[in-house]
């Protein structure tokens, strides 16, 4: 199960690219849990908040 500080991979990668490889970034850190979940892109520090239902549907795996 995920908790605050966990690294997760989503089904779709973030739009930012990793400079060394040129691939799309797909690693997120969980910042807040509750009815809504806040995640942060580990590459560009972009924050996204979504409902727990949407998060669990879009979650691919916990790293």
PyMOL Python script that loads the backbone (N, CA, C, O; Angstrom):
from pymol import cmd

cmd.read_pdbstr("""\
ATOM      1  N   UNK A   1       0.839  -1.184   0.000  1.00  0.00           N
ATOM      2  CA  UNK A   1       0.000   0.000   0.000  1.00  0.00           C
ATOM      3  C   UNK A   1       0.882   1.244   0.000  1.00  0.00           C
ATOM      4  O   UNK A   1       1.992   1.225   0.532  1.00  0.00           O
ATOM      5  N   UNK A   2       0.402   2.287  -0.577  1.00  0.00           N
ATOM      6  CA  UNK A   2       1.163   3.532  -0.653  1.00  0.00           C
ATOM      7  C   UNK A   2       0.897   4.393   0.576  1.00  0.00           C
ATOM      8  O   UNK A   2      -0.150   4.285   1.214  1.00  0.00           O
ATOM      9  N   UNK A   3       1.862   5.248   0.895  1.00  0.00           N
ATOM     10  CA  UNK A   3       1.751   6.185   2.008  1.00  0.00           C
ATOM     11  C   UNK A   3       2.520   7.441   1.627  1.00  0.00           C
ATOM     12  O   UNK A   3       3.141   7.485   0.565  1.00  0.00           O
ATOM     13  N   UNK A   4       2.490   8.457   2.474  1.00  0.00           N
ATOM     14  CA  UNK A   4       3.208   9.698   2.190  1.00  0.00           C
ATOM     15  C   UNK A   4       4.692   9.379   2.045  1.00  0.00           C
ATOM     16  O   UNK A   4       5.273   8.712   2.900  1.00  0.00           O
ATOM     17  N   UNK A   5       5.302   9.854   0.966  1.00  0.00           N
ATOM     18  CA  UNK A   5       6.712   9.596   0.692  1.00  0.00           C
ATOM     19  C   UNK A   5       6.948   8.433  -0.251  1.00  0.00           C
ATOM     20  O   UNK A   5       8.072   8.238  -0.712  1.00  0.00           O
ATOM     21  N   UNK A   6       5.915   7.653  -0.549  1.00  0.00           N
ATOM     22  CA  UNK A   6       6.062   6.520  -1.470  1.00  0.00           C
ATOM     23  C   UNK A   6       6.270   7.013  -2.894  1.00  0.00           C
ATOM     24  O   UNK A   6       5.731   8.049  -3.285  1.00  0.00           O
ATOM     25  N   UNK A   7       7.052   6.271  -3.666  1.00  0.00           N
ATOM     26  CA  UNK A   7       7.226   6.555  -5.084  1.00  0.00           C
ATOM     27  C   UNK A   7       6.298   5.635  -5.863  1.00  0.00           C
ATOM     28  O   UNK A   7       6.248   4.429  -5.621  1.00  0.00           O
ATOM     29  N   UNK A   8       5.562   6.227  -6.804  1.00  0.00           N
ATOM     30  CA  UNK A   8       4.597   5.457  -7.588  1.00  0.00           C
ATOM     31  C   UNK A   8       4.799   5.736  -9.070  1.00  0.00           C
ATOM     32  O   UNK A   8       5.353   6.765  -9.458  1.00  0.00           O
ATOM     33  N   UNK A   9       4.337   4.799  -9.889  1.00  0.00           N
ATOM     34  CA  UNK A   9       4.366   4.957 -11.340  1.00  0.00           C
ATOM     35  C   UNK A   9       2.923   4.981 -11.820  1.00  0.00           C
ATOM     36  O   UNK A   9       2.121   4.129 -11.438  1.00  0.00           O
ATOM     37  N   UNK A  10       2.594   5.959 -12.659  1.00  0.00           N
ATOM     38  CA  UNK A  10       1.243   6.088 -13.187  1.00  0.00           C
ATOM     39  C   UNK A  10       1.169   5.437 -14.565  1.00  0.00           C
ATOM     40  O   UNK A  10       2.200   5.150 -15.174  1.00  0.00           O
ATOM     41  N   UNK A  11      -0.053   5.204 -15.061  1.00  0.00           N
ATOM     42  CA  UNK A  11      -0.229   4.554 -16.359  1.00  0.00           C
ATOM     43  C   UNK A  11       0.297   5.418 -17.499  1.00  0.00           C
ATOM     44  O   UNK A  11       0.892   4.905 -18.446  1.00  0.00           O
ATOM     45  N   UNK A  12       0.079   6.733 -17.408  1.00  0.00           N
ATOM     46  CA  UNK A  12       0.567   7.641 -18.446  1.00  0.00           C
ATOM     47  C   UNK A  12       1.734   8.454 -17.896  1.00  0.00           C
ATOM     48  O   UNK A  12       1.658   8.934 -16.765  1.00  0.00           O
ATOM     49  N   UNK A  13       2.810   8.622 -18.659  1.00  0.00           N
ATOM     50  CA  UNK A  13       3.949   9.418 -18.178  1.00  0.00           C
ATOM     51  C   UNK A  13       3.625  10.910 -18.176  1.00  0.00           C
ATOM     52  O   UNK A  13       2.717  11.365 -18.872  1.00  0.00           O
ATOM     53  N   UNK A  14       4.383  11.658 -17.384  1.00  0.00           N
ATOM     54  CA  UNK A  14       4.238  13.110 -17.347  1.00  0.00           C
ATOM     55  C   UNK A  14       4.830  13.703 -18.618  1.00  0.00           C
ATOM     56  O   UNK A  14       5.675  13.073 -19.253  1.00  0.00           O
ATOM     57  N   UNK A  15       4.409  14.885 -18.995  1.00  0.00           N
ATOM     58  CA  UNK A  15       4.846  15.511 -20.242  1.00  0.00           C
ATOM     59  C   UNK A  15       6.317  15.939 -20.217  1.00  0.00           C
ATOM     60  O   UNK A  15       6.918  16.104 -21.278  1.00  0.00           O
ATOM     61  N   UNK A  16       6.906  16.121 -19.041  1.00  0.00           N
ATOM     62  CA  UNK A  16       8.306  16.546 -18.979  1.00  0.00           C
ATOM     63  C   UNK A  16       9.221  15.396 -19.408  1.00  0.00           C
ATOM     64  O   UNK A  16       8.859  14.227 -19.280  1.00  0.00           O
ATOM     65  N   UNK A  17      10.393  15.734 -19.912  1.00  0.00           N
ATOM     66  CA  UNK A  17      11.336  14.707 -20.358  1.00  0.00           C
ATOM     67  C   UNK A  17      12.576  14.714 -19.473  1.00  0.00           C
ATOM     68  O   UNK A  17      12.973  15.751 -18.943  1.00  0.00           O
ATOM     69  N   UNK A  18      13.173  13.549 -19.324  1.00  0.00           N
ATOM     70  CA  UNK A  18      14.421  13.421 -18.576  1.00  0.00           C
ATOM     71  C   UNK A  18      15.546  13.796 -19.531  1.00  0.00           C
ATOM     72  O   UNK A  18      15.699  13.176 -20.584  1.00  0.00           O
ATOM     73  N   UNK A  19      16.334  14.805 -19.172  1.00  0.00           N
ATOM     74  CA  UNK A  19      17.338  15.349 -20.092  1.00  0.00           C
ATOM     75  C   UNK A  19      18.378  14.325 -20.527  1.00  0.00           C
ATOM     76  O   UNK A  19      18.789  14.332 -21.688  1.00  0.00           O
ATOM     77  N   UNK A  20      18.811  13.452 -19.637  1.00  0.00           N
ATOM     78  CA  UNK A  20      19.881  12.513 -19.984  1.00  0.00           C
ATOM     79  C   UNK A  20      19.423  11.435 -20.964  1.00  0.00           C
ATOM     80  O   UNK A  20      20.212  10.983 -21.794  1.00  0.00           O
ATOM     81  N   UNK A  21      18.157  11.019 -20.877  1.00  0.00           N
ATOM     82  CA  UNK A  21      17.682   9.932 -21.734  1.00  0.00           C
ATOM     83  C   UNK A  21      16.709  10.381 -22.810  1.00  0.00           C
ATOM     84  O   UNK A  21      16.556   9.698 -23.823  1.00  0.00           O
ATOM     85  N   UNK A  22      16.047  11.518 -22.612  1.00  0.00           N
ATOM     86  CA  UNK A  22      15.053  11.981 -23.569  1.00  0.00           C
ATOM     87  C   UNK A  22      13.712  11.282 -23.442  1.00  0.00           C
ATOM     88  O   UNK A  22      12.818  11.504 -24.258  1.00  0.00           O
ATOM     89  N   UNK A  23      13.558  10.429 -22.418  1.00  0.00           N
ATOM     90  CA  UNK A  23      12.299   9.714 -22.203  1.00  0.00           C
ATOM     91  C   UNK A  23      11.369  10.541 -21.323  1.00  0.00           C
ATOM     92  O   UNK A  23      11.801  11.470 -20.640  1.00  0.00           O
ATOM     93  N   UNK A  24      10.106  10.193 -21.350  1.00  0.00           N
ATOM     94  CA  UNK A  24       9.116  10.856 -20.503  1.00  0.00           C
ATOM     95  C   UNK A  24       9.275  10.383 -19.057  1.00  0.00           C
ATOM     96  O   UNK A  24       9.507   9.202 -18.802  1.00  0.00           O
ATOM     97  N   UNK A  25       9.148  11.322 -18.118  1.00  0.00           N
ATOM     98  CA  UNK A  25       9.259  10.983 -16.699  1.00  0.00           C
ATOM     99  C   UNK A  25       7.972  10.319 -16.230  1.00  0.00           C
ATOM    100  O   UNK A  25       6.881  10.731 -16.624  1.00  0.00           O
ATOM    101  N   UNK A  26       8.093   9.297 -15.394  1.00  0.00           N
ATOM    102  CA  UNK A  26       6.908   8.595 -14.918  1.00  0.00           C
ATOM    103  C   UNK A  26       7.039   8.171 -13.461  1.00  0.00           C
ATOM    104  O   UNK A  26       6.440   7.175 -13.054  1.00  0.00           O
ATOM    105  N   UNK A  27       7.806   8.902 -12.679  1.00  0.00           N
ATOM    106  CA  UNK A  27       7.980   8.594 -11.267  1.00  0.00           C
ATOM    107  C   UNK A  27       7.407   9.754 -10.451  1.00  0.00           C
ATOM    108  O   UNK A  27       7.777  10.910 -10.655  1.00  0.00           O
ATOM    109  N   UNK A  28       6.510   9.437  -9.535  1.00  0.00           N
ATOM    110  CA  UNK A  28       5.826  10.444  -8.733  1.00  0.00           C
ATOM    111  C   UNK A  28       6.003  10.119  -7.256  1.00  0.00           C
ATOM    112  O   UNK A  28       6.086   8.951  -6.878  1.00  0.00           O
ATOM    113  N   UNK A  29       6.062  11.157  -6.422  1.00  0.00           N
ATOM    114  CA  UNK A  29       6.140  10.983  -4.976  1.00  0.00           C
ATOM    115  C   UNK A  29       4.807  11.403  -4.366  1.00  0.00           C
ATOM    116  O   UNK A  29       4.284  12.469  -4.689  1.00  0.00           O
ATOM    117  N   UNK A  30       4.260  10.572  -3.487  1.00  0.00           N
ATOM    118  CA  UNK A  30       3.003  10.899  -2.810  1.00  0.00           C
ATOM    119  C   UNK A  30       3.302  11.930  -1.726  1.00  0.00           C
ATOM    120  O   UNK A  30       4.137  11.693  -0.853  1.00  0.00           O
ATOM    121  N   UNK A  31       2.616  13.082  -1.781  1.00  0.00           N
ATOM    122  CA  UNK A  31       2.855  14.167  -0.831  1.00  0.00           C
ATOM    123  C   UNK A  31       1.745  14.298   0.205  1.00  0.00           C
ATOM    124  O   UNK A  31       2.002  14.749   1.322  1.00  0.00           O
ATOM    125  N   UNK A  32       0.501  13.909  -0.145  1.00  0.00           N
ATOM    126  CA  UNK A  32      -0.631  14.081   0.763  1.00  0.00           C
ATOM    127  C   UNK A  32      -1.640  12.973   0.512  1.00  0.00           C
ATOM    128  O   UNK A  32      -1.907  12.609  -0.633  1.00  0.00           O
ATOM    129  N   UNK A  33      -2.199  12.439   1.594  1.00  0.00           N
ATOM    130  CA  UNK A  33      -3.243  11.418   1.504  1.00  0.00           C
ATOM    131  C   UNK A  33      -4.499  11.907   2.206  1.00  0.00           C
ATOM    132  O   UNK A  33      -4.427  12.667   3.172  1.00  0.00           O
ATOM    133  N   UNK A  34      -5.622  11.477   1.726  1.00  0.00           N
ATOM    134  CA  UNK A  34      -6.925  11.828   2.290  1.00  0.00           C
ATOM    135  C   UNK A  34      -7.966  11.478   1.253  1.00  0.00           C
ATOM    136  O   UNK A  34      -7.785  10.532   0.487  1.00  0.00           O
ATOM    137  N   UNK A  35      -9.062  12.233   1.218  1.00  0.00           N
ATOM    138  CA  UNK A  35     -10.056  12.033   0.164  1.00  0.00           C
ATOM    139  C   UNK A  35      -9.440  12.383  -1.185  1.00  0.00           C
ATOM    140  O   UNK A  35      -9.766  11.778  -2.206  1.00  0.00           O
ATOM    141  N   UNK A  36      -8.540  13.375  -1.173  1.00  0.00           N
ATOM    142  CA  UNK A  36      -7.758  13.743  -2.356  1.00  0.00           C
ATOM    143  C   UNK A  36      -6.310  13.343  -2.112  1.00  0.00           C
ATOM    144  O   UNK A  36      -5.861  13.273  -0.968  1.00  0.00           O
ATOM    145  N   UNK A  37      -5.583  13.080  -3.192  1.00  0.00           N
ATOM    146  CA  UNK A  37      -4.174  12.694  -3.092  1.00  0.00           C
ATOM    147  C   UNK A  37      -3.344  13.669  -3.907  1.00  0.00           C
ATOM    148  O   UNK A  37      -3.674  13.974  -5.053  1.00  0.00           O
ATOM    149  N   UNK A  38      -2.263  14.157  -3.309  1.00  0.00           N
ATOM    150  CA  UNK A  38      -1.355  15.076  -3.999  1.00  0.00           C
ATOM    151  C   UNK A  38      -0.087  14.315  -4.332  1.00  0.00           C
ATOM    152  O   UNK A  38       0.499  13.661  -3.469  1.00  0.00           O
ATOM    153  N   UNK A  39       0.342  14.402  -5.599  1.00  0.00           N
ATOM    154  CA  UNK A  39       1.580  13.751  -6.026  1.00  0.00           C
ATOM    155  C   UNK A  39       2.477  14.781  -6.700  1.00  0.00           C
ATOM    156  O   UNK A  39       2.002  15.770  -7.260  1.00  0.00           O
ATOM    157  N   UNK A  40       3.798  14.529  -6.636  1.00  0.00           N
ATOM    158  CA  UNK A  40       4.796  15.441  -7.195  1.00  0.00           C
ATOM    159  C   UNK A  40       5.669  14.678  -8.175  1.00  0.00           C
ATOM    160  O   UNK A  40       6.158  13.592  -7.862  1.00  0.00           O
ATOM    161  N   UNK A  41       5.865  15.244  -9.365  1.00  0.00           N
ATOM    162  CA  UNK A  41       6.764  14.651 -10.351  1.00  0.00           C
ATOM    163  C   UNK A  41       8.190  14.762  -9.813  1.00  0.00           C
ATOM    164  O   UNK A  41       8.622  15.845  -9.418  1.00  0.00           O
ATOM    165  N   UNK A  42       8.917  13.655  -9.796  1.00  0.00           N
ATOM    166  CA  UNK A  42      10.274  13.675  -9.248  1.00  0.00           C
ATOM    167  C   UNK A  42      11.273  14.316 -10.203  1.00  0.00           C
ATOM    168  O   UNK A  42      12.400  14.615  -9.808  1.00  0.00           O
ATOM    169  N   UNK A  43      10.875  14.531 -11.454  1.00  0.00           N
ATOM    170  CA  UNK A  43      11.775  15.136 -12.430  1.00  0.00           C
ATOM    171  C   UNK A  43      11.654  16.665 -12.440  1.00  0.00           C
ATOM    172  O   UNK A  43      12.670  17.359 -12.390  1.00  0.00           O
ATOM    173  N   UNK A  44      10.432  17.197 -12.504  1.00  0.00           N
ATOM    174  CA  UNK A  44      10.254  18.650 -12.664  1.00  0.00           C
ATOM    175  C   UNK A  44       9.553  19.307 -11.474  1.00  0.00           C
ATOM    176  O   UNK A  44       9.317  20.515 -11.507  1.00  0.00           O
ATOM    177  N   UNK A  45       9.213  18.554 -10.427  1.00  0.00           N
ATOM    178  CA  UNK A  45       8.563  19.050  -9.203  1.00  0.00           C
ATOM    179  C   UNK A  45       7.152  19.595  -9.419  1.00  0.00           C
ATOM    180  O   UNK A  45       6.663  20.360  -8.588  1.00  0.00           O
ATOM    181  N   UNK A  46       6.489  19.223 -10.506  1.00  0.00           N
ATOM    182  CA  UNK A  46       5.113  19.642 -10.755  1.00  0.00           C
ATOM    183  C   UNK A  46       4.183  18.906  -9.795  1.00  0.00           C
ATOM    184  O   UNK A  46       4.311  17.695  -9.613  1.00  0.00           O
ATOM    185  N   UNK A  47       3.237  19.638  -9.174  1.00  0.00           N
ATOM    186  CA  UNK A  47       2.300  19.040  -8.228  1.00  0.00           C
ATOM    187  C   UNK A  47       0.944  18.826  -8.886  1.00  0.00           C
ATOM    188  O   UNK A  47       0.462  19.686  -9.624  1.00  0.00           O
ATOM    189  N   UNK A  48       0.334  17.686  -8.621  1.00  0.00           N
ATOM    190  CA  UNK A  48      -1.000  17.369  -9.122  1.00  0.00           C
ATOM    191  C   UNK A  48      -1.823  16.849  -7.954  1.00  0.00           C
ATOM    192  O   UNK A  48      -1.354  16.028  -7.166  1.00  0.00           O
ATOM    193  N   UNK A  49      -3.065  17.339  -7.849  1.00  0.00           N
ATOM    194  CA  UNK A  49      -3.978  16.830  -6.835  1.00  0.00           C
ATOM    195  C   UNK A  49      -5.168  16.198  -7.545  1.00  0.00           C
ATOM    196  O   UNK A  49      -5.757  16.802  -8.442  1.00  0.00           O
ATOM    197  N   UNK A  50      -5.517  14.986  -7.141  1.00  0.00           N
ATOM    198  CA  UNK A  50      -6.650  14.289  -7.754  1.00  0.00           C
ATOM    199  C   UNK A  50      -7.392  13.505  -6.680  1.00  0.00           C
ATOM    200  O   UNK A  50      -6.871  13.269  -5.590  1.00  0.00           O
ATOM    201  N   UNK A  51      -8.599  13.112  -7.003  1.00  0.00           N
ATOM    202  CA  UNK A  51      -9.383  12.330  -6.040  1.00  0.00           C
ATOM    203  C   UNK A  51      -8.735  10.958  -5.858  1.00  0.00           C
ATOM    204  O   UNK A  51      -8.012  10.482  -6.734  1.00  0.00           O
ATOM    205  N   UNK A  52      -8.998  10.337  -4.730  1.00  0.00           N
ATOM    206  CA  UNK A  52      -8.441   9.010  -4.454  1.00  0.00           C
ATOM    207  C   UNK A  52      -8.921   8.001  -5.494  1.00  0.00           C
ATOM    208  O   UNK A  52      -8.168   7.118  -5.902  1.00  0.00           O
ATOM    209  N   UNK A  53     -10.181   8.136  -5.922  1.00  0.00           N
ATOM    210  CA  UNK A  53     -10.738   7.232  -6.934  1.00  0.00           C
ATOM    211  C   UNK A  53      -9.950   7.337  -8.241  1.00  0.00           C
ATOM    212  O   UNK A  53      -9.568   6.318  -8.816  1.00  0.00           O
ATOM    213  N   UNK A  54      -9.704   8.577  -8.718  1.00  0.00           N
ATOM    214  CA  UNK A  54      -8.933   8.775  -9.953  1.00  0.00           C
ATOM    215  C   UNK A  54      -7.503   8.270  -9.794  1.00  0.00           C
ATOM    216  O   UNK A  54      -6.958   7.643 -10.703  1.00  0.00           O
ATOM    217  N   UNK A  55      -6.892   8.545  -8.635  1.00  0.00           N
ATOM    218  CA  UNK A  55      -5.519   8.107  -8.391  1.00  0.00           C
ATOM    219  C   UNK A  55      -5.406   6.589  -8.475  1.00  0.00           C
ATOM    220  O   UNK A  55      -4.496   6.070  -9.120  1.00  0.00           O
ATOM    221  N   UNK A  56      -6.320   5.880  -7.831  1.00  0.00           N
ATOM    222  CA  UNK A  56      -6.250   4.417  -7.821  1.00  0.00           C
ATOM    223  C   UNK A  56      -6.516   3.823  -9.201  1.00  0.00           C
ATOM    224  O   UNK A  56      -5.990   2.758  -9.523  1.00  0.00           O
ATOM    225  N   UNK A  57      -7.321   4.491 -10.016  1.00  0.00           N
ATOM    226  CA  UNK A  57      -7.552   4.025 -11.389  1.00  0.00           C
ATOM    227  C   UNK A  57      -6.320   4.244 -12.259  1.00  0.00           C
ATOM    228  O   UNK A  57      -6.014   3.415 -13.116  1.00  0.00           O
ATOM    229  N   UNK A  58      -5.602   5.365 -12.045  1.00  0.00           N
ATOM    230  CA  UNK A  58      -4.462   5.726 -12.892  1.00  0.00           C
ATOM    231  C   UNK A  58      -3.138   5.141 -12.402  1.00  0.00           C
ATOM    232  O   UNK A  58      -2.140   5.202 -13.119  1.00  0.00           O
ATOM    233  N   UNK A  59      -3.113   4.580 -11.201  1.00  0.00           N
ATOM    234  CA  UNK A  59      -1.896   4.007 -10.624  1.00  0.00           C
ATOM    235  C   UNK A  59      -1.506   2.733 -11.362  1.00  0.00           C
ATOM    236  O   UNK A  59      -2.336   1.849 -11.576  1.00  0.00           O
ATOM    237  N   UNK A  60      -0.232   2.647 -11.751  1.00  0.00           N
ATOM    238  CA  UNK A  60       0.270   1.441 -12.412  1.00  0.00           C
ATOM    239  C   UNK A  60       0.945   0.525 -11.400  1.00  0.00           C
ATOM    240  O   UNK A  60       0.605  -0.654 -11.301  1.00  0.00           O
ATOM    241  N   UNK A  61       1.918   1.075 -10.637  1.00  0.00           N
ATOM    242  CA  UNK A  61       2.576   0.267  -9.605  1.00  0.00           C
ATOM    243  C   UNK A  61       3.258   1.170  -8.588  1.00  0.00           C
ATOM    244  O   UNK A  61       3.523   2.344  -8.846  1.00  0.00           O
ATOM    245  N   UNK A  62       3.535   0.589  -7.428  1.00  0.00           N
ATOM    246  CA  UNK A  62       4.260   1.275  -6.366  1.00  0.00           C
ATOM    247  C   UNK A  62       5.714   0.853  -6.477  1.00  0.00           C
ATOM    248  O   UNK A  62       6.020  -0.339  -6.501  1.00  0.00           O
ATOM    249  N   UNK A  63       6.612   1.830  -6.545  1.00  0.00           N
ATOM    250  CA  UNK A  63       8.037   1.537  -6.736  1.00  0.00           C
ATOM    251  C   UNK A  63       8.731   1.268  -5.412  1.00  0.00           C
ATOM    252  O   UNK A  63       9.933   1.004  -5.388  1.00  0.00           O
TER     253      UNK A  63
END
""", "prot")
cmd.dss("prot")
cmd.show_as("cartoon", "prot")
cmd.util.cbc("prot")
cmd.orient("prot")
